[in-house]
Amino acid sequence: EVLATDMAYRQRFSGKQDLMAHSTFDRRTMATAVWAGAGLVQYQELPIISPDWNVRLPCIRAFHRLMRDWPNTLLPHMLPSDLSKEEFVNKVEPDTWDAWNQAYYDLFARAPP
């Protein structure tokens, strides 16, 4: 769904420079990074939902990087490199998931799976 959503945004907003700055291959690589490089089809536990915040952090950073170019996500362009656990768990992670929910709804008029 993440890659399909990104591709749909690229198609719908093809004139948005930030969204088109990377090739389709690069955007696919960015989407795969959300799943910690494990590919687009998952058969094991996803790192992005791990109970360990250190395991989730690179996935959420990748998710943030991908979505920050989408229209109306309201995510900051860059995340601090030295996030504390509290900043990550209480602000960055919820904001990223909220952005995903809103962006998906804006595009498909339904909640994400």
MARBA-3410 file (N, C-alpha, C, O; in Angstrom, 1 decimal):
113
0.8,-1.2,0.0,0.0,0.0,0.0,0.8,1.3,0.0,0.5,2.3,-0.6 ~ 2.0,1.2,0.7,2.8,2.4,0.8,3.3,2.8,-0.6,3.3,4.0,-1.0 ~ 3.9,1.8,-1.3,4.4,2.1,-2.7,3.2,2.5,-3.6,3.4,3.5,-4.4 ~ 2.1,1.9,-3.6,1.0,2.2,-4.4,0.5,3.6,-4.1,0.1,4.4,-5.0 ~ 0.5,4.0,-2.8,0.0,5.3,-2.5,1.0,6.4,-3.0,0.6,7.4,-3.5
2.3,6.1,-2.8,3.3,7.0,-3.4,3.2,7.2,-4.9,3.3,8.3,-5.4 ~ 3.0,6.1,-5.6,2.9,6.2,-7.0,1.6,6.9,-7.4,1.6,7.7,-8.4 ~ 0.5,6.8,-6.7,-0.7,7.5,-6.9,-0.5,9.0,-6.7,-1.0,9.8,-7.5 ~ 0.2,9.4,-5.7,0.5,10.8,-5.4,1.4,11.3,-6.5,1.1,12.5,-7.0 ~ 2.3,10.6,-7.0,3.2,11.0,-8.1,2.4,11.2,-9.3,2.7,12.2,-10.1
1.5,10.4,-9.6,0.6,10.5,-10.8,-0.3,11.7,-10.7,-0.4,12.5,-11.6 ~ -1.0,11.8,-9.5,-1.9,12.9,-9.4,-1.3,14.3,-9.3,-1.9,15.3,-9.7 ~ -0.1,14.4,-8.7,0.6,15.7,-8.5,1.9,15.7,-9.2,2.9,16.1,-8.7 ~ 1.9,15.3,-10.5,3.1,15.2,-11.3,3.8,16.6,-11.5,5.0,16.6,-11.8 ~ 3.1,17.7,-11.2,3.8,19.0,-11.3,4.5,19.4,-10.0,5.1,20.5,-10.0
4.3,18.6,-9.0,5.0,19.0,-7.7,6.4,18.6,-7.7,6.8,17.4,-7.7 ~ 7.3,19.6,-7.7,8.7,19.4,-7.9,9.3,18.4,-6.9,10.1,17.5,-7.3 ~ 9.0,18.6,-5.6,9.6,17.8,-4.6,9.2,16.3,-4.8,10.0,15.4,-4.5 ~ 8.0,16.1,-5.2,7.5,14.7,-5.3,8.1,14.0,-6.5,8.3,12.8,-6.6 ~ 8.5,14.8,-7.5,9.1,14.3,-8.8,10.6,14.3,-8.8,11.2,14.0,-9.8
11.2,14.8,-7.7,12.7,15.0,-7.7,13.5,13.7,-7.8,14.6,13.6,-8.2 ~ 12.8,12.6,-7.4,13.5,11.3,-7.4,12.9,10.4,-8.5,11.7,10.5,-8.8 ~ 13.6,9.5,-9.0,13.1,8.6,-10.0,12.1,7.6,-9.4,12.1,7.5,-8.2 ~ 11.4,6.9,-10.2,10.4,5.9,-9.7,11.2,4.8,-9.0,10.7,4.3,-8.0 ~ 12.4,4.4,-9.5,13.2,3.4,-8.8,13.6,3.9,-7.4,13.5,3.2,-6.5
14.0,5.2,-7.3,14.4,5.7,-6.1,13.2,5.8,-5.1,13.4,5.5,-3.9 ~ 12.1,6.1,-5.6,10.9,6.2,-4.7,10.5,4.8,-4.2,10.1,4.6,-3.1 ~ 10.7,3.8,-5.1,10.4,2.4,-4.7,11.4,1.9,-3.6,11.1,1.3,-2.7 ~ 12.7,2.3,-3.8,13.7,2.1,-2.8,13.3,2.7,-1.4,13.5,2.1,-0.4 ~ 12.8,3.9,-1.5,12.4,4.7,-0.3,11.2,3.9,0.4,11.2,3.8,1.6
10.3,3.4,-0.4,9.1,2.7,0.1,9.6,1.4,0.7,9.1,1.0,1.8 ~ 10.5,0.7,0.1,11.0,-0.5,0.7,11.8,-0.3,2.0,11.7,-1.2,2.9 ~ 12.4,0.9,2.1,13.1,1.2,3.4,12.1,1.3,4.6,12.5,1.1,5.7 ~ 10.9,1.6,4.3,9.9,1.7,5.4,9.8,0.3,6.0,9.5,0.2,7.2 ~ 10.0,-0.7,5.3,9.9,-2.1,5.8,11.3,-2.6,6.1,11.5,-3.9,6.1
12.2,-1.7,6.3,13.6,-2.1,6.7,14.3,-2.9,5.6,15.1,-3.7,5.9 ~ 13.9,-2.6,4.4,14.6,-3.2,3.2,14.2,-4.7,3.0,14.9,-5.4,2.3 ~ 13.2,-5.1,3.7,12.8,-6.5,3.6,12.0,-6.9,2.4,11.6,-8.0,2.3 ~ 11.7,-5.9,1.6,10.9,-6.1,0.4,9.5,-5.7,0.6,9.1,-5.3,1.7 ~ 8.7,-5.8,-0.4,7.3,-5.3,-0.4,6.3,-6.3,0.1,5.2,-5.9,0.5
6.7,-7.6,0.0,5.8,-8.6,0.6,6.4,-9.1,1.8,7.6,-9.6,1.9 ~ 5.7,-9.1,2.9,6.2,-9.4,4.2,5.7,-10.8,4.7,4.5,-11.1,4.6 ~ 6.6,-11.6,5.2,6.3,-12.9,5.7,6.7,-13.1,7.2,6.4,-14.1,7.8 ~ 7.4,-12.1,7.7,7.9,-12.1,9.1,7.3,-10.9,9.8,6.7,-10.0,9.2 ~ 7.6,-10.8,11.1,7.2,-9.6,11.9,7.9,-8.4,11.3,9.0,-8.4,11.0
7.1,-7.4,11.2,7.5,-6.1,10.6,8.3,-5.3,11.6,7.8,-5.0,12.7 ~ 9.5,-4.8,11.2,10.3,-4.0,12.1,9.6,-2.7,12.5,9.8,-2.1,13.6 ~ 8.7,-2.2,11.6,8.1,-0.9,11.8,7.1,-1.0,13.0,6.6,0.0,13.5 ~ 6.7,-2.2,13.4,5.8,-2.4,14.5,6.4,-3.1,15.7,5.7,-3.6,16.6 ~ 7.7,-3.2,15.7,8.4,-3.9,16.8,8.2,-3.2,18.1,8.0,-2.0,18.1
8.2,-3.9,19.2,8.0,-3.3,20.5,9.3,-2.4,20.9,9.2,-1.6,21.7 ~ 10.4,-2.7,20.2,11.6,-1.9,20.5,11.7,-0.7,19.7,11.7,-0.8,18.4 ~ 11.7,0.5,20.3,11.7,1.7,19.5,12.9,1.9,18.7,12.9,2.6,17.7 ~ 14.0,1.3,19.1,15.3,1.4,18.3,15.1,0.7,17.0,15.8,1.1,16.0 ~ 14.3,-0.4,17.0,14.1,-1.1,15.7,13.1,-0.3,14.8,13.3,-0.3,13.6
12.1,0.3,15.4,11.2,1.1,14.7,11.7,2.4,14.1,11.3,2.8,13.0 ~ 12.7,3.0,14.8,13.2,4.3,14.4,13.6,4.4,12.9,13.2,5.3,12.3 ~ 14.5,3.5,12.4,14.9,3.7,11.0,13.7,3.5,10.0,13.7,4.1,9.0 ~ 12.7,2.7,10.4,11.6,2.5,9.5,10.7,3.8,9.5,10.2,4.2,8.5 ~ 10.5,4.3,10.7,9.7,5.6,10.8,10.4,6.7,10.1,9.8,7.5,9.4
11.7,6.8,10.2,12.5,7.8,9.5,12.3,7.7,8.0,12.1,8.6,7.3 ~ 12.3,6.4,7.5,12.1,6.2,6.1,10.7,6.5,5.6,10.5,7.1,4.6 ~ 9.8,6.2,6.5,8.4,6.5,6.2,8.2,8.0,6.1,7.5,8.6,5.2 ~ 8.8,8.7,7.1,8.7,10.2,7.1,9.4,10.8,5.8,8.8,11.7,5.2 ~ 10.5,10.2,5.5,11.2,10.7,4.3,10.4,10.6,3.0,10.3,11.5,2.2
9.7,9.5,2.9,8.9,9.2,1.7,7.7,10.2,1.7,7.3,10.8,0.7 ~ 7.0,10.3,2.9,5.7,11.1,2.9,5.9,12.6,3.0,5.0,13.3,2.6 ~ 7.1,13.1,3.4,7.3,14.5,3.5,7.0,15.3,2.2,6.8,16.5,2.2 ~ 7.2,14.6,1.1,7.0,15.2,-0.2,5.5,15.2,-0.7,5.1,15.9,-1.6 ~ 4.7,14.4,0.0,3.3,14.3,-0.3,2.5,15.6,0.0,2.9,16.2,1.1
1.6,16.0,-0.8,0.8,17.2,-0.4,0.1,17.1,0.9,-0.5,16.0,1.2 ~ 0.0,18.1,1.7,-0.8,18.2,2.9,-0.4,17.3,4.0,-1.3,17.0,4.9 ~ 0.8,16.7,4.0,1.2,15.9,5.1,1.6,16.6,6.4,1.5,16.1,7.5 ~ 2.0,17.9,6.2,2.4,18.7,7.3,3.6,18.1,8.2,3.6,18.4,9.4 ~ 4.4,17.3,7.5,5.6,16.8,8.2,6.8,17.8,8.0,6.9,18.3,6.9
7.6,17.9,9.0,8.8,18.8,8.8,9.7,18.1,7.8,9.7,16.9,7.6 ~ 10.4,19.0,7.1,11.3,18.4,6.0,12.4,17.5,6.5,12.7,16.5,5.9 ~ 12.9,17.8,7.6,14.0,17.0,8.2,13.7,16.7,9.7,13.0,17.5,10.4 ~ 14.1,15.5,10.1,14.0,15.1,11.5,15.4,15.3,12.2,16.4,15.1,11.5 ~ 15.4,15.6,13.4,16.7,15.7,14.1,17.4,14.4,14.1,16.8,13.3,14.2
18.7,14.4,14.0,19.5,13.2,14.0,19.6,12.5,15.4,19.9,11.3,15.5 ~ 19.4,13.3,16.4,19.6,12.9,17.8,18.3,12.8,18.5,18.1,13.4,19.6 ~ 17.3,12.1,18.0,16.0,12.0,18.7,16.1,11.2,20.0,16.7,10.2,20.0 ~ 15.5,11.8,21.0,15.4,11.0,22.2,14.2,10.0,22.1,13.4,10.1,21.2 ~ 14.2,9.0,23.0,13.1,8.0,23.0,11.8,8.8,23.2,10.8,8.5,22.5
11.7,9.7,24.1,10.5,10.5,24.4,10.0,11.3,23.1,8.9,11.3,22.8 ~ 11.0,12.0,22.5,10.6,12.7,21.3,10.1,11.8,20.2,9.1,12.1,19.5 ~ 10.7,10.7,20.0,10.3,9.7,19.0,8.9,9.2,19.3,8.0,9.2,18.4 ~ 8.8,8.6,20.5,7.5,7.9,20.8,6.4,8.9,21.0,5.3,8.5,20.6 ~ 6.6,10.0,21.5,5.5,11.0,21.8,5.2,11.9,20.7,4.1,12.5,20.7
6.1,12.2,19.8,5.8,13.2,18.7,6.0,12.7,17.3,5.1,12.7,16.5 ~ 7.3,12.2,17.0,7.6,11.9,15.6,6.8,10.7,15.1,6.2,10.7,14.1 ~ 6.8,9.6,15.9,6.0,8.4,15.5,4.5,8.7,15.3,4.0,8.3,14.3 ~ 3.9,9.3,16.3,2.4,9.5,16.1,2.2,10.5,15.0,1.2,10.3,14.2 ~ 3.0,11.5,14.8,2.8,12.5,13.7,2.9,11.8,12.4,2.2,12.1,11.4
3.9,10.8,12.3,4.1,10.1,11.0,2.9,9.2,10.7,2.4,9.2,9.6 ~ 2.4,8.5,11.7,1.3,7.6,11.5,0.0,8.5,11.1,-0.8,8.1,10.3 ~ -0.1,9.6,11.8,-1.3,10.5,11.5,-1.2,11.0,10.1,-2.2,11.1,9.4 ~ 0.0,11.3,9.6,0.2,11.8,8.3,-0.2,10.7,7.3,-0.8,11.0,6.3 ~ 0.2,9.5,7.6,-0.1,8.3,6.7,-1.6,8.2,6.6,-2.2,8.1,5.5
-2.3,8.2,7.8,-3.7,8.0,7.8,-4.4,9.1,7.0,-5.3,8.8,6.2 ~ -4.0,10.3,7.2,-4.7,11.5,6.5,-4.4,11.4,5.0,-5.3,11.7,4.2 ~ -3.1,11.2,4.6,-2.7,11.2,3.2,-3.4,10.1,2.5,-3.9,10.3,1.4 ~ -3.5,8.9,3.1,-4.2,7.8,2.5,-5.7,8.1,2.3,-6.3,7.9,1.3 ~ -6.3,8.7,3.4,-7.7,9.0,3.3,-8.0,10.1,2.2,-8.9,10.0,1.5
-7.1,11.1,2.2,-7.2,12.2,1.2,-7.2,11.6,-0.2,-7.9,12.1,-1.1 ~ -6.4,10.6,-0.5,-6.3,10.1,-1.8,-7.4,9.0,-2.2,-7.9,9.1,-3.3 ~ -7.7,8.2,-1.2,-8.6,7.1,-1.5,-10.0,7.2,-0.8,-10.8,6.3,-1.1 ~ -10.2,8.2,0.0,-11.5,8.4,0.7,-11.9,7.2,1.6,-13.0,6.9,1.7 ~ -10.9,6.6,2.2,-11.1,5.5,3.1,-9.9,5.4,4.0,-8.8,5.9,3.7
-10.0,4.7,5.1,-8.9,4.5,6.0,-7.9,3.5,5.4,-8.3,2.6,4.7 ~ -6.6,3.7,5.8,-5.6,2.7,5.2,-5.8,1.3,5.8,-6.4,1.2,6.9 ~ -5.4,0.3,5.1,-5.5,-1.0,5.7,-4.5,-1.2,6.9,-4.5,-2.3,7.4
END
